[in-house]
Amino acid sequence: MCVSVSTVTLPTSMSTGTSTPPTFVWPLAGCAPLAAKKTYTMALEEAWQTAASGYTEAVTEFHIVGGLHPDLPFQYFLDLVAGLKERFPQVHIKAFTMVEVAYLARRAKLSIAETLTQMKNAGVDSMPGGGAEIFSDRVRHIICDHKIDGDEWLETARTAHKLGLRSNATMLYGHVENDEDRVDHMLRLRAVQDDTGGFQTFIPLAFHPANTALDHLPTTTGLTDIRQIAVSRLLLDNFSHIKAYWQMMSAKIAQISLRFGADDIDGTVVEEKIYHDAGATTPQGMRRSDLIRLIREAGREPVERDTLYRNVVRHEDTFTVAV
């Protein structure tokens, strides 16, 4: 079982959206229509200071996602990443969803490959899996009509992988999709993985209806969440890892998921903004000792990892990564 410790998630400008090992989770710009009054944008110095305020020697990753900012130029995002790399050269930067990449490419009048190359050169080490939602056109027209379609998401991921950028993959379930939509989504991810091998983990994300236009929908049940983990593990045989994201499904359901196909429940997390701004009631973070206890009581062996799923060995005040 994998334990990710000290996650710092950073936002620069957001309303409300979706995003997540030692990590800082960090939204830059958000896009939920009902959260317009909560939007904000961080100046670069403010963003770098936010990272510094959550940084300790235990942090191995900055996780940066946001919305689709109407005014910020592409150079802002390159400078943001380059500034973080200059200040924290040893920290892995996982940044920008496929949706953000495609949006910034259009604004900068660049190809997807050119955009990703510049991001990589600035310091992006890998990419998160957000924005995938459900690939079905019918569903996307209802829940995220402003985002790229499923084919473009997959093609952006394929391009990133071929440029040497590994990524996660997600699926948002528990809203207006049906079982066929979920299976179609996973099969399309499976096909790309057969081609590139660039997806590191699959993360099923339960929809949080609070503070959205779909707030009349019920939340998912624990049984639905566990069943989704189990089906994911059975169907996505070419994915090395399945994550039960405890911040979203609760620590107890994530713990049970370790017996139903998940091998990762994410990390301690220093600060998580996106799900909590959307109404999540789970804790902002978890102590390392509590995370380890959850895993051991599920009959699994806790192993700390870095972003690329390499074992991390902690010493008194440093850590090493097995390569």
N, C-alpha and C positions, 0 to 999 in steps of 0.2 A: 504494500500500500504506500502511496506517496503522500508526504506531508510537505506543503509549501509554507514557509515561515516568513513573517514580516513582509506583507504585501502592502505597497503604497499605491493607491489609485488616485490619479490626479485629474481634476477638471479644469479647463481654462474658460470655457464658455458653454453654458448649457441651459436647457429648461429641464426636461426630464427625458431620459432615454433608457438605453440598456447597455451594460458593460461588465471583466475581472482581471503567486507562490511567494517566497518573500516578495511582495508587490506593493506598489502605491497605485491605487486605481483612480484615474484622473480624467474627468470629462472636460473637454475643451469647449464644446458647443452642443446644445441639445435641441430637441425638436418636438416635444409633446405639446399638442395644441392647447391643452387645458393648463399648461404650466407657463404660459407666456410671461406672466408677471415675475417668475423666478429666474428668468434668463440673466446671464452675466457673462462677461468676457474678462479674462485675466491678461494683464500686460505681461510681457515676457519676464521682466524682473519679478513680478508677483508669482508667476508660475514657477520660476526657478526657486524662489524663496519657499513656496509651498512644498516643493520636493525636499529642500534642505530641512524644513521643519519636521518632516516625518522620517528623515534618513537616520539610520544607525548602521553599524558594521554588519548587522544581520540582514539588511535589505539587499536582495540580489536582483530585483526587477522593478522598473517603473512601467506601469500599465496605463497607457494614455489613449482615451477615446473621447469623442465629442459628437456634436451635431453638425449640421451643414450651415456654417456661418455665412451670411449673405455678403459680408464686406471684407473679412480678413483675407489678405493675399496669400498665395501659396508660400511665398518666402517666409511669412510668419511661422509656419509649421516647420520649415527647414531650420530656421533660426532657433526655434524652441528645442528641437531635438539636438542640434549641434551644441547649444548652450548646456544642455543636460550632460551630454557626453564629455564636454570640457570640464565640467564641475565634478562629475561622478563617472569617471572612465571605466570603472569596474562593474557598473550596474548595467544589466541587460535592459534594453528599451524595447518593449512590445507596444507598438503604436499603430493606430489608424485602421479602422475597419475597411472592408472592400467598398462599402458605400461611400465613405469619406474619400478614399483614393479616387474613385470614379468621379465624384463631384469636383475634387480639386483638379483633376486632369482636365475636365471640361472648362473650368474657370481659367486655368493657366494655358489652355489651348495646346495641351501636350497629349501624347498617347499614354495609355496605361503603363506601358513598359518604361517610357521616359520618366513618368511621374514616380514610379516605384524605384527606378534607378537613382534618382535624385534623393529620395527619402533614405534609401540604403546608404548612399554616400554621406548623408548628413548624420547618420548614426542609428537609424532604425535597424534592429537586429532580428525582429520577427513581428508577426501581426496577430491581433486578436481575431475572434471568429464572429463578432457581432454583426448585426444588420442582415443576417441571412433570413431571419424570421421563418416564413414558410415560402417555398419557391413557387407554389401554385399561383398562377396569374389571378384566379378568382379571389383567393384570399388576400393577396397583396393589394389588389384594388380596394379592398375594404380596410385593411389595417395599416398599410404603409404605401399609399399610392405615390407619395413624394419620393420614394426611394427607387434605386435601380431595380430592374426585374431580376428574376432568379438566374436567368442565363448569363446576364452581365456580371452578377456576383460570382458565379462559378468561373467565368472566364478571367475575371480579375484575380481570383485565387490561383488559377492555373498559371497565369503569367507571373505572379509573385513567386510561386514555387519554382518555376523554371529559372528565375533570377537568383535563386538561392535563399529566398525568404520563406521560412516555414510559418505555418499559421495554425490557429485553432479553427474549429467549425462548430456552429451552434444551430439549434432549432428552437423556435418559440412555439410552445404548444399550450392548449387549454383555453382557446378563444373561439374563433369561428371556423377553424379547420376541422376536418374529419380524419378518420383513420387512414383513408386512402391518401390524403394530402401528406400525412406524416411519413408514410412508407415511400411515397414518391420522392419526398425531400431527402430521405436517407439514401435511397438508391442513387440519386443524382450525385450526392456527395461521394458515395462509394465508387462511382465511375471515375470521378476526377482523381480520387485517391489511387485507383488502379493505374492511372496515367502518370501521376506525379509523385506519389508517396509523400507529399508535402504537408499533409494535415497531421498535427501532433496528437490532438485529442478531440473527441466529440463531447459537446456540452449541451444536453437538453435543458432548456430554460422554461420553467413554468410561468405562464402569463400572470402578471399582477394587475387586475382590473382597476384597482383604486386609482383615482386621479387621471383616468383616461376617458375617452369617449365611449368606452365599452364597460363602464363601471357597473352596469346592470348585470354583468355576467358573474357567476360564482367563481371562487378560486378553485384550483385543482385540489383533489383529495390526495392523501398520502398514498393510497393504493394506485391512483393514476400515475403519480410521480415514480413510484417503484417499478410499476409495469413498464413505463417508458424507458427507464434505465435498462431493464432486462431485455426488452426488445432491441434497444440500441446495441447492446453487447452481442446479441445473437446475429443481427443483420450486418453490422459493420465489422466484419471479421478482418478487414484490412486496416482498421484503426488500432493502434497499439494501446490506446487509453480511452476510457470513458469516465468523465468527471461528473460527480454528484455535487453540485455547487451549494455548499451548506448555507451560504448567505441568502440564497434564494429559496431553498426548500426546507430549511431549518436543520440544525445540527443533528437532531434525532432521526429525521428521515434520511439524511445523508449517511448517517451511521448504518442504518438498516440496508441502504443501497449497496454498501460494501459486500453484502452477502447476495446481491442480485445482479452483479455484473460490473459495478463501478470499481475502479482501482485508484481513484483520486478524489479527495473531497475539498481540494483547494487548501489555502494556507491560513495563517493567523490573521492576516490583513490588518494593516495599520489604519486605513481609512477607506471606506467605500461610500460613494456619493449617489450613484445612479439609482440603484434599487431603493435606497432609503429615501431619496427625494420623491420617488414614485409611490412611497407608502409602505415599504417593507418594514417589518417590526422585529426582525432578527437583530442580534447584537451587531455593533459596528466591527468588532474584532473578537478574537478568541485567544486565550493564553495558550502558549505552546503545550504546556502540561495537560490542559483540557483536551486539546486536539489529539494528543498522543493517547490519552486515556480512552477517548471515543473509538479510536482505531483498534487498540488492543482489546477492548471489551467486545468488539465485533469479531474477534478471532483473527485479526490481521496484524501484520508486522509494519509499524510505521517506519518509513524511509523518507528523509528529507531530500527534495530534488531541487534542481534549478529549472529555469524556463524550458530548457531543452531536454528535460527528464534525465539529467545526469545526477548521480548521487552526490549530495553535499555532506561533507564531514566537518563538523564544528570542532574548533579548538577553543582555548580559553577566551581569546579575543579576536580570532580570525576564522576563516573557513577555507576549505579546499574543495574543488570540484573534480570528480573522477571523469577523465576523458579517455 
